[in-house]
Each structure stands twice: as structure tokens, then as C-alpha cells.
Amino acid sequence: MEYPRRGPRPRGRGKEPRPMPIGDKCNPLCPFFRCGKKALRISRDHYRGRTFRTAMCAWIGDKCIGATCRFAYCEKRAILPDGRCAFAVKSRVETDFEEEIKRDTGPKIRGKLRIDEDLF
């Protein structure tokens, strides 16, 4: 017989954290965002009955500047060099292989590759 747990239930049981970009920019409140200096502090601000989370940098004592900081990194390695989140950037639609060959190659190259003209 299993006894019931005492204390509060674990929050978010069975849920895996998801990236939280703002638009396509990296968000310092994302569960995967980390600071190399271990200076990231999440604080809660209360204003007119609402609670807001704010990312603070304990190293400089001001708001975190996010992906533009030199010590910022992502656990999932999703921060791109320009500060965008790789999860938010839509992957480009890949075209059909024959269309790509047709667009990129000239008739002389097609002849050397011995590609059938009925494909084009």
C-alpha cells in the first residue's frame, strides 16, 4: 500500500520546458537561457495586482540585456550570433531537386552531366 505524499505536489509534473523566444529574439526568461558568470537572477515585480517576472544581472546590478551579453549562452545551443533564437527562426522551404538543378545550371553543364531533357 502506497501512502499519500505529504507537502505540495510537484509543479509541472510530466511537462518538459519549452523555449520562450520573444518574436524571433532570445528571451532571458527562457528556461534554457544561462549566464556564464552565474549572475542571472529572476525577480518578481508586482504592479497593480499583477506579477511580472524580470531578468536581473547580479554582476552589474541592472536588467539583463539578454543574448547581446558576452556571457549569455543557451543550454540547447540555440542562440544565433545576431541574438535570434534558432527555435523561432523558420526553416526555409526546400525546393525540389530537379527545379534547383534547372535553375542553377546552364545547358552546357546539363549536357556534361548527361541529365535527361525530359526532366526539364
N, CA, C and O atoms as CSV, one atom per row, in Angstrom:
chain,resi,resn,atom,element,x,y,z
A,1,MET,N,N,0.836,-1.178,0.000
A,1,MET,CA,C,0.000,0.000,0.000
A,1,MET,C,C,0.884,1.246,0.000
A,1,MET,O,O,1.821,1.368,0.789
A,2,GLU,N,N,0.566,2.139,-0.884
A,2,GLU,CA,C,1.345,3.368,-1.001
A,2,GLU,C,C,0.650,4.488,-0.234
A,2,GLU,O,O,-0.550,4.720,-0.384
A,3,TYR,N,N,1.426,5.164,0.580
A,3,TYR,CA,C,0.875,6.262,1.376
A,3,TYR,C,C,0.848,7.543,0.547
A,3,TYR,O,O,1.691,7.740,-0.329
A,4,PRO,N,N,-0.119,8.408,0.825
A,4,PRO,CA,C,-0.168,9.664,0.066
A,4,PRO,C,C,1.019,10.557,0.409
A,4,PRO,O,O,1.551,10.511,1.518
A,5,ARG,N,N,1.422,11.369,-0.563
A,5,ARG,CA,C,2.542,12.291,-0.353
A,5,ARG,C,C,2.149,13.386,0.615
A,5,ARG,O,O,1.003,13.833,0.649
A,6,ARG,N,N,3.106,13.798,1.383
A,6,ARG,CA,C,2.887,14.953,2.230
A,6,ARG,C,C,3.522,16.162,1.566
A,6,ARG,O,O,4.510,16.042,0.843
A,7,GLY,N,N,2.949,17.312,1.816
A,7,GLY,CA,C,3.503,18.527,1.251
A,7,GLY,C,C,2.897,18.844,-0.100
A,7,GLY,O,O,1.999,18.143,-0.566
A,8,PRO,N,N,3.378,19.879,-0.715
A,8,PRO,CA,C,2.796,20.303,-2.001
A,8,PRO,C,C,3.152,19.343,-3.126
A,8,PRO,O,O,4.194,18.688,-3.107
A,9,ARG,N,N,2.264,19.280,-4.097
A,9,ARG,CA,C,2.514,18.454,-5.273
A,9,ARG,C,C,3.594,19.098,-6.126
A,9,ARG,O,O,3.683,20.324,-6.182
A,10,PRO,N,N,4.404,18.306,-6.781
A,10,PRO,CA,C,5.408,18.898,-7.676
A,10,PRO,C,C,4.721,19.634,-8.819
A,10,PRO,O,O,3.763,19.136,-9.410
A,11,ARG,N,N,5.225,20.820,-9.116
A,11,ARG,CA,C,4.618,21.639,-10.156
A,11,ARG,C,C,5.095,21.207,-11.536
A,11,ARG,O,O,6.263,20.866,-11.724
A,12,GLY,N,N,4.178,21.227,-12.495
A,12,GLY,CA,C,4.538,20.925,-13.873
A,12,GLY,C,C,4.972,19.490,-14.084
A,12,GLY,O,O,5.850,19.219,-14.903
A,13,ARG,N,N,4.376,18.582,-13.364
A,13,ARG,CA,C,4.766,17.187,-13.475
A,13,ARG,C,C,4.452,16.662,-14.874
A,13,ARG,O,O,3.341,16.829,-15.378
A,14,GLY,N,N,5.431,16.036,-15.480
A,14,GLY,CA,C,5.240,15.435,-16.789
A,14,GLY,C,C,5.395,16.412,-17.941
A,14,GLY,O,O,5.286,16.015,-19.101
A,15,LYS,N,N,5.645,17.676,-17.650
A,15,LYS,CA,C,5.797,18.651,-18.720
A,15,LYS,C,C,7.266,18.970,-18.914
A,15,LYS,O,O,8.011,19.168,-17.955
A,16,GLU,N,N,7.659,19.016,-20.156
A,16,GLU,CA,C,9.034,19.363,-20.483
A,16,GLU,C,C,9.100,20.861,-20.799
A,16,GLU,O,O,8.202,21.380,-21.462
A,17,PRO,N,N,10.136,21.568,-20.344
A,17,PRO,CA,C,10.202,23.004,-20.631
A,17,PRO,C,C,10.341,23.263,-22.121
A,17,PRO,O,O,10.988,22.507,-22.844
A,18,ARG,N,N,9.718,24.352,-22.565
A,18,ARG,CA,C,9.770,24.736,-23.969
A,18,ARG,C,C,10.481,26.073,-24.107
A,18,ARG,O,O,10.440,26.881,-23.180
A,19,PRO,N,N,11.128,26.329,-25.233
A,19,PRO,CA,C,11.765,27.633,-25.435
A,19,PRO,C,C,10.714,28.737,-25.484
A,19,PRO,O,O,9.597,28.523,-25.955
A,20,MET,N,N,11.083,29.921,-24.993
A,20,MET,CA,C,10.159,31.043,-24.941
A,20,MET,C,C,10.755,32.280,-25.609
A,20,MET,O,O,11.014,33.266,-24.919
A,21,PRO,N,N,10.984,32.267,-26.926
A,21,PRO,CA,C,11.532,33.472,-27.563
A,21,PRO,C,C,10.487,34.573,-27.642
A,21,PRO,O,O,9.285,34.305,-27.645
A,22,ILE,N,N,10.954,35.812,-27.707
A,22,ILE,CA,C,10.072,36.953,-27.915
A,22,ILE,C,C,10.205,37.324,-29.383
A,22,ILE,O,O,11.219,37.882,-29.804
A,23,GLY,N,N,9.183,37.014,-30.151
A,23,GLY,CA,C,9.285,37.171,-31.607
A,23,GLY,C,C,10.287,36.156,-32.111
A,23,GLY,O,O,10.051,34.952,-32.012
A,24,ASP,N,N,11.410,36.622,-32.654
A,24,ASP,CA,C,12.481,35.699,-33.022
A,24,ASP,C,C,13.733,35.942,-32.195
A,24,ASP,O,O,14.763,35.312,-32.432
A,25,LYS,N,N,13.656,36.854,-31.220
A,25,LYS,CA,C,14.801,37.164,-30.356
A,25,LYS,C,C,14.843,36.225,-29.151
A,25,LYS,O,O,13.813,35.729,-28.694
A,26,CYS,N,N,16.039,35.995,-28.655
A,26,CYS,CA,C,16.239,35.159,-27.481
A,26,CYS,C,C,15.726,35.901,-26.244
A,26,CYS,O,O,15.889,37.116,-26.133
A,27,ASN,N,N,15.117,35.180,-25.333
A,27,ASN,CA,C,14.498,35.752,-24.149
A,27,ASN,C,C,15.274,35.317,-22.914
A,27,ASN,O,O,15.471,34.116,-22.729
A,28,PRO,N,N,15.731,36.245,-22.047
A,28,PRO,CA,C,16.456,35.834,-20.843
A,28,PRO,C,C,15.577,35.110,-19.818
A,28,PRO,O,O,16.105,34.547,-18.859
A,29,LEU,N,N,14.256,35.110,-19.994
A,29,LEU,CA,C,13.361,34.375,-19.097
A,29,LEU,C,C,13.114,32.947,-19.576
A,29,LEU,O,O,12.381,32.195,-18.933
A,30,CYS,N,N,13.714,32.574,-20.685
A,30,CYS,CA,C,13.577,31.222,-21.232
A,30,CYS,C,C,14.226,30.218,-20.273
A,30,CYS,O,O,15.259,30.525,-19.679
A,31,PRO,N,N,13.644,29.030,-20.111
A,31,PRO,CA,C,14.248,28.051,-19.195
A,31,PRO,C,C,15.611,27.532,-19.643
A,31,PRO,O,O,16.327,26.932,-18.842
A,32,PHE,N,N,15.985,27.748,-20.899
A,32,PHE,CA,C,17.272,27.270,-21.398
A,32,PHE,C,C,18.350,28.355,-21.406
A,32,PHE,O,O,19.517,28.052,-21.651
A,33,PHE,N,N,17.986,29.605,-21.143
A,33,PHE,CA,C,18.929,30.723,-21.141
A,33,PHE,C,C,19.787,30.647,-19.879
A,33,PHE,O,O,19.263,30.456,-18.782
A,34,ARG,N,N,21.099,30.797,-20.033
A,34,ARG,CA,C,22.019,30.741,-18.894
A,34,ARG,C,C,23.029,31.870,-18.986
A,34,ARG,O,O,23.260,32.434,-20.055
A,35,CYS,N,N,23.627,32.190,-17.847
A,35,CYS,CA,C,24.673,33.206,-17.760
A,35,CYS,C,C,25.974,32.505,-17.393
A,35,CYS,O,O,26.009,31.714,-16.451
A,36,GLY,N,N,27.036,32.787,-18.126
A,36,GLY,CA,C,28.331,32.182,-17.857
A,36,GLY,C,C,28.936,32.639,-16.541
A,36,GLY,O,O,29.766,31.933,-15.969
A,37,LYS,N,N,28.542,33.793,-16.054
A,37,LYS,CA,C,29.026,34.312,-14.778
A,37,LYS,C,C,28.154,33.870,-13.606
A,37,LYS,O,O,28.439,34.207,-12.456
A,38,LYS,N,N,27.104,33.125,-13.893
A,38,LYS,CA,C,26.120,32.694,-12.886
A,38,LYS,C,C,25.512,33.909,-12.176
A,38,LYS,O,O,25.283,33.886,-10.967
A,39,ALA,N,N,25.258,34.961,-12.945
A,39,ALA,CA,C,24.748,36.211,-12.386
A,39,ALA,C,C,23.284,36.463,-12.732
A,39,ALA,O,O,22.753,37.516,-12.378
A,40,LEU,N,N,22.621,35.545,-13.405
A,40,LEU,CA,C,21.231,35.741,-13.795
A,40,LEU,C,C,20.319,35.490,-12.596
A,40,LEU,O,O,20.362,34.425,-11.981
A,41,ARG,N,N,19.502,36.476,-12.277
A,41,ARG,CA,C,18.536,36.361,-11.181
A,41,ARG,C,C,17.165,36.725,-11.728
A,41,ARG,O,O,17.000,37.766,-12.366
A,42,ILE,N,N,16.192,35.874,-11.481
A,42,ILE,CA,C,14.819,36.135,-11.895
A,42,ILE,C,C,14.084,36.707,-10.696
A,42,ILE,O,O,13.981,36.058,-9.655
A,43,SER,N,N,13.573,37.922,-10.843
A,43,SER,CA,C,12.839,38.543,-9.740
A,43,SER,C,C,11.392,38.749,-10.160
A,43,SER,O,O,11.074,38.777,-11.349
A,44,ARG,N,N,10.543,38.888,-9.191
A,44,ARG,CA,C,9.118,39.116,-9.437
A,44,ARG,C,C,8.774,40.531,-9.006
A,44,ARG,O,O,9.055,40.940,-7.879
A,45,ASP,N,N,8.161,41.271,-9.923
A,45,ASP,CA,C,7.710,42.627,-9.640
A,45,ASP,C,C,6.188,42.622,-9.595
A,45,ASP,O,O,5.534,41.944,-10.387
A,46,HIS,N,N,5.643,43.373,-8.675
A,46,HIS,CA,C,4.194,43.470,-8.530
A,46,HIS,C,C,3.766,44.888,-8.881
A,46,HIS,O,O,4.323,45.862,-8.374
A,47,TYR,N,N,2.773,44.989,-9.753
A,47,TYR,CA,C,2.272,46.294,-10.153
A,47,TYR,C,C,0.777,46.175,-10.382
A,47,TYR,O,O,0.337,45.419,-11.248
A,48,ARG,N,N,-0.004,46.914,-9.615
A,48,ARG,CA,C,-1.462,46.940,-9.719
A,48,ARG,C,C,-2.069,45.544,-9.688
A,48,ARG,O,O,-2.945,45.222,-10.490
A,49,GLY,N,N,-1.609,44.736,-8.779
A,49,GLY,CA,C,-2.177,43.404,-8.600
A,49,GLY,C,C,-1.681,42.352,-9.565
A,49,GLY,O,O,-2.110,41.201,-9.483
A,50,ARG,N,N,-0.801,42.702,-10.466
A,50,ARG,CA,C,-0.259,41.734,-11.416
A,50,ARG,C,C,1.192,41.451,-11.070
A,50,ARG,O,O,1.893,42.312,-10.539
A,51,THR,N,N,1.633,40.257,-11.369
A,51,THR,CA,C,3.008,39.852,-11.105
A,51,THR,C,C,3.753,39.712,-12.427
A,51,THR,O,O,3.275,39.052,-13.349
A,52,PHE,N,N,4.910,40.326,-12.513
A,52,PHE,CA,C,5.755,40.268,-13.707
A,52,PHE,C,C,7.108,39.692,-13.330
A,52,PHE,O,O,7.663,40.022,-12.282
A,53,ARG,N,N,7.632,38.839,-14.183
A,53,ARG,CA,C,8.977,38.313,-13.969
A,53,ARG,C,C,9.974,39.189,-14.714
A,53,ARG,O,O,9.721,39.619,-15.839
A,54,THR,N,N,11.113,39.446,-14.071
A,54,THR,CA,C,12.156,40.278,-14.662
A,54,THR,C,C,13.495,39.575,-14.510
A,54,THR,O,O,13.796,39.032,-13.447
A,55,ALA,N,N,14.298,39.582,-15.563
A,55,ALA,CA,C,15.643,39.006,-15.510
A,55,ALA,C,C,16.618,40.098,-15.089
A,55,ALA,O,O,16.722,41.134,-15.745
A,56,MET,N,N,17.320,39.862,-14.006
A,56,MET,CA,C,18.281,40.834,-13.478
A,56,MET,C,C,19.682,40.232,-13.530
A,56,MET,O,O,19.860,39.024,-13.378
A,57,CYS,N,N,20.664,41.092,-13.746
A,57,CYS,CA,C,22.064,40.678,-13.730
A,57,CYS,C,C,22.648,41.091,-12.384
A,57,CYS,O,O,22.733,42.282,-12.086
A,58,ALA,N,N,23.045,40.129,-11.581
A,58,ALA,CA,C,23.601,40.413,-10.264
A,58,ALA,C,C,25.018,40.964,-10.381
A,58,ALA,O,O,25.528,41.570,-9.439
A,59,TRP,N,N,25.651,40.760,-11.521
A,59,TRP,CA,C,27.024,41.208,-11.704
A,59,TRP,C,C,27.088,42.725,-11.870
A,59,TRP,O,O,27.961,43.375,-11.295
A,60,ILE,N,N,26.163,43.294,-12.659
A,60,ILE,CA,C,26.159,44.742,-12.849
A,60,ILE,C,C,25.036,45.423,-12.084
A,60,ILE,O,O,25.035,46.648,-11.966
A,61,GLY,N,N,24.079,44.661,-11.559
A,61,GLY,CA,C,23.002,45.223,-10.766
A,61,GLY,C,C,21.924,45.917,-11.567
A,61,GLY,O,O,21.288,46.844,-11.066
A,62,ASP,N,N,21.702,45.493,-12.798
A,62,ASP,CA,C,20.697,46.100,-13.662
A,62,ASP,C,C,19.966,44.984,-14.402
A,62,ASP,O,O,20.239,43.804,-14.179
A,63,LYS,N,N,19.033,45.359,-15.287
A,63,LYS,CA,C,18.320,44.357,-16.062
A,63,LYS,C,C,19.271,43.617,-16.994
A,63,LYS,O,O,20.239,44.188,-17.497
A,64,CYS,N,N,18.985,42.356,-17.212
A,64,CYS,CA,C,19.787,41.524,-18.118
A,64,CYS,C,C,19.560,41.999,-19.551
A,64,CYS,O,O,18.426,42.278,-19.939
A,65,ILE,N,N,20.621,42.091,-20.331
A,65,ILE,CA,C,20.497,42.542,-21.718
A,65,ILE,C,C,20.291,41.369,-22.676
A,65,ILE,O,O,20.180,41.565,-23.886
A,66,GLY,N,N,20.241,40.174,-22.143
A,66,GLY,CA,C,19.892,39.009,-22.954
A,66,GLY,C,C,21.032,38.488,-23.795
A,66,GLY,O,O,22.171,38.404,-23.334
A,67,ALA,N,N,20.721,38.136,-25.037
A,67,ALA,CA,C,21.676,37.467,-25.920
A,67,ALA,C,C,22.820,38.370,-26.358
A,67,ALA,O,O,23.819,37.867,-26.872
A,68,THR,N,N,22.717,39.675,-26.177
A,68,THR,CA,C,23.811,40.571,-26.562
A,68,THR,C,C,24.942,40.554,-25.530
A,68,THR,O,O,26.023,41.077,-25.803
A,69,CYS,N,N,24.720,39.971,-24.370
A,69,CYS,CA,C,25.755,39.866,-23.340
A,69,CYS,C,C,26.798,38.844,-23.784
A,69,CYS,O,O,26.455,37.829,-24.390
A,70,ARG,N,N,28.037,39.101,-23.493
A,70,ARG,CA,C,29.102,38.186,-23.926
A,70,ARG,C,C,29.111,36.888,-23.120
A,70,ARG,O,O,29.727,35.912,-23.549
A,71,PHE,N,N,28.446,36.850,-21.968
A,71,PHE,CA,C,28.434,35.651,-21.133
A,71,PHE,C,C,27.165,34.819,-21.299
A,71,PHE,O,O,27.018,33.785,-20.647
A,72,ALA,N,N,26.256,35.252,-22.154
A,72,ALA,CA,C,24.988,34.542,-22.358
A,72,ALA,C,C,25.199,33.302,-23.210
A,72,ALA,O,O,25.955,33.321,-24.181
A,73,TYR,N,N,24.523,32.225,-22.836
A,73,TYR,CA,C,24.520,31.026,-23.666
A,73,TYR,C,C,23.214,30.274,-23.473
A,73,TYR,O,O,22.455,30.563,-22.548
A,74,CYS,N,N,22.961,29.332,-24.327
A,74,CYS,CA,C,21.729,28.552,-24.307
A,74,CYS,C,C,22.095,27.095,-24.060
A,74,CYS,O,O,23.041,26.574,-24.651
A,75,GLU,N,N,21.336,26.440,-23.179
A,75,GLU,CA,C,21.585,25.015,-22.928
A,75,GLU,C,C,21.385,24.182,-24.185
A,75,GLU,O,O,22.082,23.189,-24.396
A,76,LYS,N,N,20.437,24.585,-25.015
A,76,LYS,CA,C,20.135,23.856,-26.251
A,76,LYS,C,C,20.976,24.346,-27.427
A,76,LYS,O,O,20.792,23.883,-28.553
A,77,ARG,N,N,21.897,25.277,-27.177
A,77,ARG,CA,C,22.767,25.871,-28.206
A,77,ARG,C,C,21.944,26.480,-29.337
A,77,ARG,O,O,22.200,26.234,-30.516
A,78,ALA,N,N,20.951,27.278,-28.954
A,78,ALA,CA,C,20.031,27.834,-29.935
A,78,ALA,C,C,20.199,29.331,-30.137
A,78,ALA,O,O,19.461,29.909,-30.936
A,79,ILE,N,N,21.135,29.990,-29.453
A,79,ILE,CA,C,21.344,31.415,-29.673
A,79,ILE,C,C,22.215,31.593,-30.917
A,79,ILE,O,O,23.338,31.093,-30.979
A,80,LEU,N,N,21.684,32.305,-31.893
A,80,LEU,CA,C,22.434,32.597,-33.105
A,80,LEU,C,C,23.308,33.824,-32.872
A,80,LEU,O,O,23.037,34.577,-31.937
A,81,PRO,N,N,24.339,34.060,-33.671
A,81,PRO,CA,C,25.256,35.184,-33.438
A,81,PRO,C,C,24.594,36.564,-33.405
A,81,PRO,O,O,25.111,37.479,-32.765
A,82,ASP,N,N,23.468,36.721,-34.080
A,82,ASP,CA,C,22.802,38.023,-34.083
A,82,ASP,C,C,21.770,38.156,-32.967
A,82,ASP,O,O,21.033,39.142,-32.945
A,83,GLY,N,N,21.689,37.203,-32.041
A,83,GLY,CA,C,20.789,37.286,-30.897
A,83,GLY,C,C,19.434,36.657,-31.117
A,83,GLY,O,O,18.569,36.733,-30.245
A,84,ARG,N,N,19.231,36.033,-32.271
A,84,ARG,CA,C,17.956,35.369,-32.525
A,84,ARG,C,C,17.969,33.958,-31.954
A,84,ARG,O,O,19.030,33.371,-31.736
A,85,CYS,N,N,16.780,33.424,-31.717
A,85,CYS,CA,C,16.633,32.058,-31.212
A,85,CYS,C,C,16.446,31.117,-32.398
A,85,CYS,O,O,15.616,31.373,-33.270
A,86,ALA,N,N,17.207,30.042,-32.432
A,86,ALA,CA,C,17.128,29.098,-33.548
A,86,ALA,C,C,15.793,28.364,-33.573
A,86,ALA,O,O,15.367,27.889,-34.626
A,87,PHE,N,N,15.126,28.267,-32.417
A,87,PHE,CA,C,13.821,27.615,-32.394
A,87,PHE,C,C,12.754,28.493,-33.035
A,87,PHE,O,O,11.754,27.978,-33.536
A,88,ALA,N,N,12.949,29.801,-33.027
A,88,ALA,CA,C,11.952,30.717,-33.564
A,88,ALA,C,C,12.147,30.989,-35.044
A,88,ALA,O,O,11.200,31.366,-35.735
A,89,VAL,N,N,13.350,30.806,-35.535
A,89,VAL,CA,C,13.623,31.071,-36.948
A,89,VAL,C,C,13.011,29.952,-37.779
A,89,VAL,O,O,13.290,28.771,-37.571
A,90,LYS,N,N,12.197,30.341,-38.695
A,90,LYS,CA,C,11.539,29.329,-39.523
A,90,LYS,C,C,12.538,28.783,-40.535
A,90,LYS,O,O,13.285,29.534,-41.164
A,91,SER,N,N,12.534,27.482,-40.676
A,91,SER,CA,C,13.444,26.882,-41.649
A,91,SER,C,C,12.932,27.159,-43.055
A,91,SER,O,O,11.728,27.156,-43.313
A,92,ARG,N,N,13.865,27.397,-43.941
A,92,ARG,CA,C,13.453,27.710,-45.303
A,92,ARG,C,C,12.882,26.463,-45.971
A,92,ARG,O,O,13.289,25.340,-45.675
A,93,VAL,N,N,11.957,26.680,-46.855
A,93,VAL,CA,C,11.312,25.584,-47.563
A,93,VAL,C,C,12.258,25.103,-48.645
A,93,VAL,O,O,12.711,25.875,-49.491
A,94,GLU,N,N,12.543,23.834,-48.601
A,94,GLU,CA,C,13.460,23.284,-49.595
A,94,GLU,C,C,12.705,22.998,-50.886
A,94,GLU,O,O,11.600,22.456,-50.875
A,95,THR,N,N,13.320,23.369,-51.979
A,95,THR,CA,C,12.687,23.162,-53.281
A,95,THR,C,C,13.021,21.768,-53.791
A,95,THR,O,O,13.886,21.076,-53.254
A,96,ASP,N,N,12.338,21.394,-54.802
A,96,ASP,CA,C,12.544,20.100,-55.413
A,96,ASP,C,C,13.923,20.069,-56.073
A,96,ASP,O,O,14.368,21.080,-56.615
A,97,PHE,N,N,14.587,18.950,-56.035
A,97,PHE,CA,C,15.949,18.824,-56.530
A,97,PHE,C,C,16.050,19.162,-58.016
A,97,PHE,O,O,16.984,19.848,-58.431
A,98,GLU,N,N,15.097,18.687,-58.821
A,98,GLU,CA,C,15.153,18.953,-60.258
A,98,GLU,C,C,14.990,20.442,-60.544
A,98,GLU,O,O,15.656,20.978,-61.430
A,99,GLU,N,N,14.107,21.119,-59.801
A,99,GLU,CA,C,13.923,22.552,-60.004
A,99,GLU,C,C,15.193,23.319,-59.655
A,99,GLU,O,O,15.537,24.300,-60.314
A,100,GLU,N,N,15.878,22.870,-58.625
A,100,GLU,CA,C,17.115,23.528,-58.216
A,100,GLU,C,C,18.200,23.368,-59.279
A,100,GLU,O,O,18.929,24.316,-59.573
A,101,ILE,N,N,18.309,22.165,-59.856
A,101,ILE,CA,C,19.291,21.928,-60.921
A,101,ILE,C,C,18.936,22.765,-62.142
A,101,ILE,O,O,19.813,23.353,-62.775
A,102,LYS,N,N,17.659,22.817,-62.469
A,102,LYS,CA,C,17.214,23.568,-63.634
A,102,LYS,C,C,17.521,25.055,-63.482
A,102,LYS,O,O,17.916,25.713,-64.444
A,103,ARG,N,N,17.341,25.577,-62.285
A,103,ARG,CA,C,17.566,26.997,-62.055
A,103,ARG,C,C,19.061,27.327,-62.010
A,103,ARG,O,O,19.471,28.371,-62.518
A,104,ASP,N,N,19.877,26.463,-61.415
A,104,ASP,CA,C,21.281,26.776,-61.172
A,104,ASP,C,C,22.222,26.391,-62.298
A,104,ASP,O,O,23.314,26.954,-62.383
A,105,THR,N,N,21.858,25.472,-63.155
A,105,THR,CA,C,22.790,25.011,-64.180
A,105,THR,C,C,22.362,25.501,-65.554
A,105,THR,O,O,21.174,25.658,-65.840
A,106,GLY,N,N,23.340,25.732,-66.380
A,106,GLY,CA,C,23.087,26.139,-67.761
A,106,GLY,C,C,22.984,24.918,-68.650
A,106,GLY,O,O,23.198,23.797,-68.189
A,107,PRO,N,N,22.651,25.120,-69.949
A,107,PRO,CA,C,22.505,23.962,-70.846
A,107,PRO,C,C,23.819,23.229,-71.089
A,107,PRO,O,O,23.800,22.015,-71.292
A,108,LYS,N,N,24.967,23.923,-71.077
A,108,LYS,CA,C,26.246,23.247,-71.301
A,108,LYS,C,C,26.555,22.292,-70.151
A,108,LYS,O,O,27.024,21.175,-70.370
A,109,ILE,N,N,26.293,22.731,-68.952
A,109,ILE,CA,C,26.575,21.875,-67.788
A,109,ILE,C,C,25.610,20.707,-67.747
A,109,ILE,O,O,25.994,19.592,-67.394
A,110,ARG,N,N,24.338,20.958,-68.113
A,110,ARG,CA,C,23.370,19.865,-68.128
A,110,ARG,C,C,23.787,18.782,-69.120
A,110,ARG,O,O,23.586,17.593,-68.873
A,111,GLY,N,N,24.370,19.204,-70.249
A,111,GLY,CA,C,24.828,18.244,-71.252
A,111,GLY,C,C,25.992,17.419,-70.736
A,111,GLY,O,O,26.074,16.219,-70.997
A,112,LYS,N,N,26.899,18.067,-69.999
A,112,LYS,CA,C,28.034,17.338,-69.446
A,112,LYS,C,C,27.612,16.383,-68.344
A,112,LYS,O,O,28.230,15.334,-68.160
A,113,LEU,N,N,26.567,16.737,-67.609
A,113,LEU,CA,C,26.088,15.873,-66.532
A,113,LEU,C,C,25.223,14.734,-67.069
A,113,LEU,O,O,24.862,13.818,-66.330
A,114,ARG,N,N,24.895,14.797,-68.362
A,114,ARG,CA,C,24.056,13.808,-69.020
A,114,ARG,C,C,22.697,13.664,-68.323
A,114,ARG,O,O,22.238,12.562,-68.024
A,115,ILE,N,N,22.086,14.805,-68.081
A,115,ILE,CA,C,20.770,14.798,-67.462
A,115,ILE,C,C,19.734,14.756,-68.577
A,115,ILE,O,O,19.830,15.505,-69.550
A,116,ASP,N,N,18.770,13.904,-68.438
A,116,ASP,CA,C,17.734,13.770,-69.454
A,116,ASP,C,C,16.965,15.077,-69.580
A,116,ASP,O,O,16.640,15.716,-68.579
A,117,GLU,N,N,16.676,15.471,-70.823
A,117,GLU,CA,C,15.939,16.700,-71.074
A,117,GLU,C,C,14.465,16.557,-70.712
A,117,GLU,O,O,13.773,17.555,-70.505
A,118,ASP,N,N,13.980,15.307,-70.633
A,118,ASP,CA,C,12.573,15.152,-70.288
A,118,ASP,C,C,12.286,15.526,-68.826
A,118,ASP,O,O,11.131,15.728,-68.453
A,119,LEU,N,N,13.337,15.618,-68.002
A,119,LEU,CA,C,13.145,16.076,-66.621
A,119,LEU,C,C,12.841,17.563,-66.599
A,119,LEU,O,O,12.179,18.060,-65.688
A,120,PHE,N,N,13.334,18.273,-67.618
A,120,PHE,CA,C,13.193,19.733,-67.635
A,120,PHE,C,C,12.095,20.080,-68.555
A,120,PHE,O,O,11.788,21.258,-68.734
